Amino acid sequence: MPLDSHSLCPCGSGKEIRFCCSDMLKDYQQLESQLSGGQFAAALSTIEGLEKDHPNNAALISAKCLIYRETGRFDEFIAEAESFYAANPGKLKAIAEYVIARTIGGKTAEALSVLIDGIEKNEPGKVDGSLLFPLLMIAQQLLEQGNIYTAVALAKLSQSFNPQGRESAALLAQIYRRKDIPLIEKELTFDPAAPDDFPFRDKYQDAALRLATGHWKEAKRILEELLPCAGQWPNLYRSLGLVNFWLGDSDAAAEAMKSFAAALFAPTADGAPSRVSFDDAVDALTSAMLTRRQLSDDLEVVQVVRTIPNPDKALELLLSTPRLVSMPFDARMYGDAERPAPSHAFRAVDRPFPPQGQPLTLENTPLLLGTFLFFGKQTDRDARIEIQVFEQNRETLLAFLSGTLGEELGPEVETRSLTKLPWLFKKLDPEFQIKETAGIPPESIEKLYRDYFETVFADEWLAHPNDYLDGRTPAALAGQSESVPLLAALVQTVAFQTDPQFSEGLARVLREKLGVPQPEAIIPPGGETPGDDSAVLAFFQRIPIWRWSRADVSNLSASAAGQLLRVASLFGEDETMTRLSDRILSLPAESAPAEARYTAYEVRIARAEAAEGPAKALELIAEAKGAAREAGISDASLSLREAAIQLSLGRADEFRRLVSYVAREHRNDPEAMAELQMMMVNLGLINPDGTPRTMPSAPAAAEPAPPAGESKLWTPDSDTPSGGGSKLWTPD
């Protein structure tokens, strides 16, 4: 809204302009107009003129910082922000600019600390608007750095301060969509209240309020004061561990989580059973382990450059060697004006491919040995190959290439380290090489990977020294009762990092070999009365969602299963979604809410596409459309999914019919139109700018997604480009 005398003063005093900088109202209005219109040069001139009479005015300095950022003058911005904060360390606007500057400079730990100081200057539950942008900025950077606990906590905090904010919702959605982030990192929570018999229950309640409102340093202080009472209630350690995670102190967090888990074996004063469950102890240890994914025993990837004296002869030999696979690639990714692109890219495998029709086994399926790029002779360089290979495979690969090329492989001209990858990361990706032309059924490939994880990987992992175990191997601790929670957490950590398709089987095998008990099934209660699901839903609410896959859902009502499926879908808990969907679709249609059946069909269709083939997926889509019509739900997504399947089968007429149907019947639905546009761009049927291409009879190569902010949309019936926007500066 435009500034007037009743607006909060942009200097950050918290007073209305009429009670603060009343003499500057017209100046502020002029500056707001210039910034809103993108007139940054004029705005900067206005600021410089005003600063002569109003030095150290927070509103003017904040506006100047904004101009520097928007115009890419980051060195000037950082200098201005540092000067602003040094002169005004208690002002929230100065804190906000300083936090942004530290974040841009990559100093996120300092930025986070100063941000929390700023938040704690507000009452719990409230925050000055100037802190919201830096808060999300830090969250995004921490996410990119792999600091998941803090990124999630900050994103949720931002959403609690600004429930209508699209940026925080988008960041949380991005986090929850990522399958590489275990749910325990997204949803590990503190206890909202202490037990009734805890003598300092009110004091813990104060800490819990501060945990929930971003006053993390103060919450940590209170929890540390309460630690002498942890013998009565060990969960104090877990809450302390969580806030240490949020504050970026992973070592202190890990120690707190270990102390919580140790309480599993600690005797209680009255001889009562431990107040820590085995599952909770395992989760606490797992949470600490997940912050240390990058372990010390890294595997080095090296690049070796060898000259090629006779490139034509060498290329002929390479293309005719069965253990070398010529890879299609986009030359634009490898070349530029100063460095011409390679002519070929090759994969080298460690053994011959099995004969056509022979079942895949661990013994006959090749593994990737290394890759290399082939460059022809250039004006200033000889022909060469650039080899990328793990150090431990280098000699084997070079010996193979030497045997293949003979005298056509010239001397080595360069060797350098490219990167390092953790041992576990490499072992979790075995890189089997399978010919796509062999027509191998998906279930054969799935069995190959399952055999690998449950035999080769399991045995190697058990015998491999582990940083989590201070260099000991998991096998060395097998059978030791006091090590069972630690080993169970170690197995859970590996399972969380393994493809969900294989994680359960791998975890089962590892537990058997280590003598760790298999997780017990979770049995929910029945409703108090027929049709009463309240007890069931309350039961699931008390269980961490990463344990829901252990729950027996065979007796759930369709209504309860539908409500739980909605939650599981938000978190992307695939195994739980599958089991709940199967439960819903096994019940008579009339007993299940139509919305629940529709969601269940979506899950089953996705599973059918991945594992059962297009025919089953199309069958389920037809059934799901009926459920959608019954529920009054749009069938646009289902129709577009069907269109993509039909096109993959070469049925261009069916594809056109379905796309035209969505464009015609759902043209007033923005979500349907956006989904249609994305599908058409990804299939290469329209350009990123929304202009149409000729519709082929089979999918074209995927095009890059449209640039952020673009909203042009092409449909078979119309061209409707639109878009635009402006940047606005507001006092808060």
N, C-alpha and C positions, 0 to 999 in steps of 0.2 A: 504494500500500500504506500502511496506517496506520503512523504513526511509532512507532519503538521506540528503545531505546538504541543499537542497531546501525545505525540509519539515518544517512545523511549529515546533518550538522547544517544546518538551514535558514539559518543565518547566513552560509553560503557559505565557510566556512573550509576545506572539503575533508576534514575529520575527521569521525569518527562522533560522535554526540551524547554518548556516554559519555566521550569524550576532549575534549569542547569545552564545550558548555553543558548539562552533565548536570543542573544544578540547575533547568533550565527545561523538562525533558522534559514534565512534566504540563501546563505552560502552553502549550507548542507543540501538544500533543495536543488540548487544549481549543480552541485557536485553529483548528486544522485542522478539527475537527468543526464549528465555527461557520461557517467559510468554505464547507465542503463542503455544508452545509445551507442556504446562502444567508442566514444570519443576520448580515447585514453590520453592522447597528447594534450588536448585541451584540459582534461581533468587534472593532469599532472601540473600544468601551468597554473591552474586555479589553486591547487594545494600549495605550491611553492609560494604563491602570493599571500595566501592566508597564514602560512606558517611564520611569516615575518611578525605578525601581530599575535599569533597564537602558537608559540613554540611548545613542543611536546604534547600536542593535542592528540589523544589516542585515536579519534575518528579520522583525522587527517593522515596519521601514520598508517593506520590500517588500510585506508583507501590507497595510499601510495604503494604499500606492499602488494595489494591486489593488482594494481596496474603493472608492477614489475613482473608478477607471476604471469599475468595474462599476455604480456608482450615478450615473454621468454627471457627477461633480463634477470636471471636467477642469481648471479653473483651479487648484483645490486640488492636484490630482495633479501638474500641471506644476511648481507651486511646491515641492512636497515632493520631486519627483524632482531638480530643480535643486539644492536644498539638500543632498540626499543625495549627489549627485555632487561638489558643491563640497567637501564635507567628506571624501569618500572616493573620490578620482579613480582609485585603483588597485583598488577592489573591483569584482568582476564584477557583483554584484547592483546596485550603484550605476550602473555603466555601462549595464546592461540597462534600468533605469528611465529613465535620462537619454536613451538612444536612443529609447525609446518616446515620451517627451515631445517630443523634437525632431521626430520623425516626425509626431506629431499636430499639431504646430505648423507643419507644412509645410516644415521646414528639413532636407530629406532629405540634402543634401550634408554638413552637419555631423554628422547622425545616422550616415551611412555611415562617415565618417572615425573617429568614436568607436567604432563597432561593430568596425571592423577592428583598432583598438587593443586592444579587448577580446579578440578572437579570437587576436591575437598573444601574449596573455599565457598561452595554453595551448600545449601541445606540438603540433607539426604533426599533423593528423589527429584531434585531440581538441578538444572544446569543452565549456564549462560549459553545463548545460541551461538556465540562465537567459537565455542569449543566443539561443536558438532562436526564441522568439516574436518578439522585435524584428527578427531577421534576416528572417523571412518578411514581417513588417509593412512593412519598407523595400522588399523586393522587390515587393510588391503595389503600393505607392505609386509606385515607379519605373516599373513597367509602365504604370500609368495616365498617367504623365507622358511616356511614349514613350521612356524610357531602357531600351531593350530589352536591350542587352549586359549591363548590370549586373543587371537583373531576372532574366535567365536564369542568369547566373553564381551569384547568391545562391540562387535556387531549387535549382539543382543542388548547391550547397554544403550547403544544408539537408538535401537528400536523402542526401548522402554521410554527414553527421553522424547522421542519424536515418532509416535506410533504410525503416523501417516507418511513417514519418510520413505520414498521409493528406493533410495540408495542403500539403506540398511537392509531393506527387504530383499533387494537384488543380491547383495553380498551374501546374506544368509542362504538364499536360494542357490547361489553358486557353490557355497561350501557343502550344502546338503546333497547337491547333485554329484559331487566328486566321490567316486567309488574307491579312490585310493586313500581316503581318510576314514579310518574306523569310526564307527558310531560312538565308541567310548570317548573319543577325543571331542566329538561334537556335543555330547550330552552328559558328560560327567558333571554332577551337581553336588552342592553342599546341602547339609541338613537344614531345613528352614526353621526348625525348633529343636531344643534339647528335650530330653525326657522329663516327665513331671517330677521325678525324684532327684534330678540333678540340682544341687544346691545353688548353683549360679546360673539358673535358667534365664533370668532377666538379662544378665550381662551377656550371655551368648546371643540372646534375641537382639541386643544392640549390635553385636558383631554381624549377625545374619542380615540385618537391615543395611549395614554398610557394605557387606559383600554384594548385595543386590543392587546397590545404587552407585557403585564405582568408587566408594571411599575405601579403597583396598588397603592402603597403608595403615589407616586407622583400624580397620578390621583385623589386620595382621597383628597389630600391637595388642588388641584386646584378646585375641586367641592365644598369643604367647603368654599373656598374664594368666590365662586359664589353664595352661598346660600342666601345672602341678596337680590338677584334678582329672587328668586324662585317664588315670587308673579307674576312676568311676565311670567315665564315658569316653572311650578311645576315639570316638568319631571326631573329637576335637582335632586330632592329628590329620584326619582326612580333609576337614575344612581348611586347616592351615596349609596342607599340601596344595590344595586347589588354588588358594589365593597366591601362594608362591609361584605356581605355574603362571597365573595371570600376570604377575609382576615380572615375569621373565627369569626368575631364579630357579632353574630346573634342578640344580643340585640340592637346594634346601627343600624343594617340593618332593624330590625322590626320598630324602631322608625322612620326611614326615610321613609319606606313604608307607615306607618300610616299618616305621614305628607303629603305624596303625595295624599293618598286617601281623607284626610280631605279637600284638595283643591277642591274637587267635590262640596262642599257647600260654599266655600269662595267666596265672591263677588269680581268681577274684577274691576279694576280702572275705566274702561270706561263703566261699566254696561253690557259688552258683556257676552255671555254664558261662563261657565267654560271651561278651556282648558283641563280638565280631564274628560274622558268619564266614565260612570257608569261601563262598563266592565273592563276598565283599573284600576279603583279604587278597584273593587272586586278582580282582579288578584293580585294587590299589597298586599292587606290584606291576600289573600290566600298564597302568597309566604312566608309571615312571619309566618303564622300558621303552614305551613308544616315543618318548622325547629324545631317544638316543638311537635313531635308526641308522645314522651314518657311523658305523663301527670302524675300528682302527685298521682292520686287516683289509685294506682296499686293494683292488686289482687294477693294475695300470694298463691303460690303453695307449699304444704307441703308434706313430706313423713312420713308415719306412719308405723312402723314395729310391727307386732303382731305375737306371736308364735302360732304354730299349734301342739297340743298334739298328735293327731292321723292323720297323713298326708293322709293315704289311705282313711279313712272315710271322711275326709274333702274334698279331691279331688273328691270323688264320689258325694258328695252333690253339690259342685261347678259346676261340669259338667252337672248336671241334673236340674240346676236352670235356668228357661227361661230368667230371666233378667240379666244373665251373659253370655257373649259371649267369647268363647275361641278363641284367636287370633293366627294365624300362625306367627311365628317370627324366625329370625335367631339367634340361641343360641350364635353364635360367637360374636354377638354385646354386649352381656351381661356378658360374662364370660371370665376368663383368668386363668393362673396357680394358682393364689392366691385366686381367687373368682369363684367357680364353677357357671355355668349358671343355671338359673331357668328352671324348667321342663315345666311350663305353663305360659301363659300371658292371662289376662282376662280384658274385658271391663264390667263395670257395668252401666246399663241404669236406667233412673228414672221412667220408666213405662213399662208395657208389650208391646211387638210388636203387631201391628194390625193383625187381621186374614188375611190369604191369600186371595187376591182379593179385599180387602177393600181399598178404596181410601185413600191416605195419606192426613192427615190434621194436623194442628198445635196442635190439641188436642190429636191425637192418635199416633203421631210419637215420639218415645223415643229420649231423649237427653242423651249425655254422662254424667254420674255422677262422674266417676273416673276410674282409671286403677290400676291393681296390678299384681305383679309377684309372682309366687308360687315356693318356694324352698323346696325340700325334705330334710330329715335329713342328715346332714353332720357330719364328724368326730368330729369337734369341735363346731358345732352349731345345735340347735334344728331346726326342720322344721318351716317355717315362711312364711308370706306374706309381701311384701313391697308395700304399697299403695301410689299412687300419686294422689292428689286430691286438688282442690281449697279449701282454708280455709273455705269459706262459705258453702261448700258442705260436709265438713268432718263429722259432726255429723250425717247427713242424711245417708251417705254412711256406716259409722260404725254401725249405727242402723240396716241398711239393712243386712250387713254381719253378725251381731250378731244374727239377726232373722233367717238367712239362716243356719249358722253353729252351733248355740247354744253353747254347751260346747266344741265343736271342735275348737272354736276361743279362743286362749289363751290370756294372758295379753299383754299389750303394753310394748315394750322394748325400743322404740326410736321414737322420733318425732323431725323433723328438717325442716327448711325452705329450699326449693330448689331454687326458683326463684320468681320473681314478673313480672306480665304482666299487661299492661295498661287495664283499663276497656273497652275502645273502641276496642282494639285489640281482647279481648275476645268476645265482643258482635257482632263483625263483622264475627265471626266464630262460629255459633251456634252449630256445632258438632251434627247434626242429625244423628241418627244411623238407617241405612236402610239395611235390609237383601238383599244381592246380589242374593240369590236364589229365591227371590219372583217374579222376572220377571217384575219389575215395569218399565213402559216406562219413558224415559228421561224427557218428557214434564210434567209428574206428579211430578217428583223431582224438576224440575225447578219452577213449580207453588208453591210448598211447600216453597222453599227458597224465592220466590218473595213475597208470603203472609207474611212470617216472616219479611222481611225487611220493607215492606210497612205498617205493622200494629204493631207488637210487638216491633221491633227495633225502628221504628220511634217514637212511644209513649214514650219508655224508654229514648231515646236520648233527646227528647224535655224536659223531666222532670229532666234530670241529670245535676247537677252543672258542669259548664265548666270552665276550667282554662283560656281559651281564653277570657272568659267573666268575669274574676275576681271572679269566684265562683258562678256567677248567672246562672240560667238555660236559654236556648234559649227561652223557652216559656215565660219567664218573660219579654223579650224584644220585643215580637211579637206586631206589630201594632205601634211601635215607628218609625216615619219616619227617624229620624237621625240614627237609628240603622240598617236600611235596607241594606246598603252596607256591614256592619259587619256580619249580619246574612246571607246574600247571600254568602259571602266568607266562612263562617262556613259551610254552606251546600255544597259548592263546595269542601271544604277540605275533608269532609266526603265522598262525591261522588268519589273523586280521590282515596280514600283508600278502596273503596268497589269494589267487583268483577264487572268488566265492564258489565257483563250480567245483573246486577241488579241495577247499579248505577243510570241510568237515571230515572227509575221508583221511586227509593227512593228519589232522589233529587226533583222530581216533587211533591211528597207527602209532603216533608218537607217544600218546598216553599209555598205550599197551606196553610199549617197549620200556618206558620209564617207570612203570608201576604207579602211574597217576590215575586216580579214579575218573571214570567218564562222568560228565555232568549229568545230574539226575533230571528226569523229566519234571516239569513244573505242572502241577495239577490245579487248575482254577476251581473255585467253589461253584456250586450250582446256585441259580437264583433262589431267593427266599420264596418266591411264588412264581408259578408259570408266567412267563412273559416279563418277569422282573430281572433286568440285567444289571442292576446297580451294583450288586456285590461283585459280579464278574469284572465290570469295568473298573471299580475301585481297586480290585486285586491287581489288575494289569497296570494301573497307574502307579502302584508301589514298586513295580519291577522295572529295572532298567531295560530300555527297549532292545539292547543288544542281546538280552536273554530271552526275548519273546519267542525266538525260533525253537526254544526247548519246551514251550508250553503245549500241552495236549488241547487241541482245539476241536476234538471230535464231538464234543457235546455242546459246543457253543450254539446259541440261537443265531439265526441269520442276521437279526438286528445287531446283536453284540459283535458278531464277526465283521459285519459291515462297518461299524464304528471303529473297531480296531484296525481294519484294513485302511480306513481313511488316514489314521495316524501313521501306520507303517509306510504308507505311500509317501507321506510328507518326508519321511526320513530315508526312503529308499531301501528299507530293510527287505531285501529280495526273498530270502527264505521264508520269512514270516508272511510276506505278501502272497507267495505261492500257496502256502498251506491254508491261509484264510480264504483265498479265492477258491481253492478246491472245495473247502467246506461250504461256502456259499452256493456254489454251482451244483453241489451234490444234493441240496435241499430242494423241495418243490418250489417252483417259481413263485407261486402265490404266497409262500411263507417269507420271502425275502424282499426287503425294500428294493424298488426298481433301481434306485441310485447305486445301492450296494452291488446288485447284479451287474450293472454296467461297469463299475470299477473292477469287479472280479473278472469280467470278460477282457478288459484292457490288459490285465496282468497275464491272463491265459494266452491271449493273442501274442503278446511279446515273447512268451516262452515257446509258443508253437513256431514262431518265425525263427527262433534261434535253434530249436532242437527237433521239431517235427516236420518241417517243410511247409511250403506255400499252400498246398491244398488244405491242410488242417487249419492254417491261419485264416484262409478265406471262408472256410466253413464256420469258424468261430466269429468272424466279422459279421457274417449274415445273421447269426443268432444275436450278436450284440446290438446290431441295428434295431432289431425287434425290441430289445430291452430299452434302448434309448428312446424309441418312439413311445413306449409305454410310460416312461418316466418324464416325457416331455423334454428330453435332453438333446442338444444338438448332436447330429451324427457326422459333423464336418470332419473331425479328426479320424473317425473310422473310415469315412469315404476316402480321405487322402491316403490313409495307410493302405487301403485296398488298391487305390490307384498305383501306388509305388510297387506293390506286389505284382499287379497286372503288367506293369511296364517291364519289370524284371523277367517276366515270362514271355515278353515279346508281344503282348496283346495291346498294341497301340490304340486301337479303336475303343477298347474298354477304358484305357487310361484317359483318352479324350473325353469320353462320356462322363466319367466320374469327376474330372477336373471342372468340366463345364457345369455339372450339377452343383458343385460346391460354390463356384463363382456366381452362379445364378441365384441359388436358394439361400446362400449365406453371405451375400455381398454386404449386408449391413452389420455383420459380426466382425469387429476388428481383429479378434483373436483368430478366427477362421481365415481371414484374409492374410494375416501375418504368417500363419502356418503354411498357407498355400504359396505365398511368395518365397518363403524359405525353401520349401520343397522344390519349387521350380528352378530356383537359382542353384541349389545343390545338385540337381540333376542336369544342369547345363542347358535348360530349356529357355531361360531368359538370362539376359546379361545382368550384372550387378546393379546397373543403373535403371533396371526395370523394362528395358526395351526387349521385345520378343526375338527369339531365334526360330529357325525352322524346326518344327517338332519332328524328331526322328522316330524310328520304329523301335529303338532300344535306348536305354539310358546313355546319355553322353557323359563325357568326363566331367567330374564335379568342378564347379567354379567356386572361387572363394566367396565367403559370405559377404553381403553388402556392407559398406562402411557404416560404422556406428553413427546413428543419427539419421541415416537415410530412411525414408518412409515411402519411396516410390513402389507402386504395386502394379504389376501387369496381370490381367486375367484374360481368358480367352474372349471375353466380351468387351473389354475396355482397356484403355490406358489411363491410369489415374495417378499421375505423379503428385506428390505433395511433400511438404516438409518445411523446415525453417525453425527459427528459434532465436532467442536473445539471452544475453547474460545480464543479470540484475544484481546490483549491489544493494544490500539492505543493512540497516544498522545492527541487526542481530544475526 
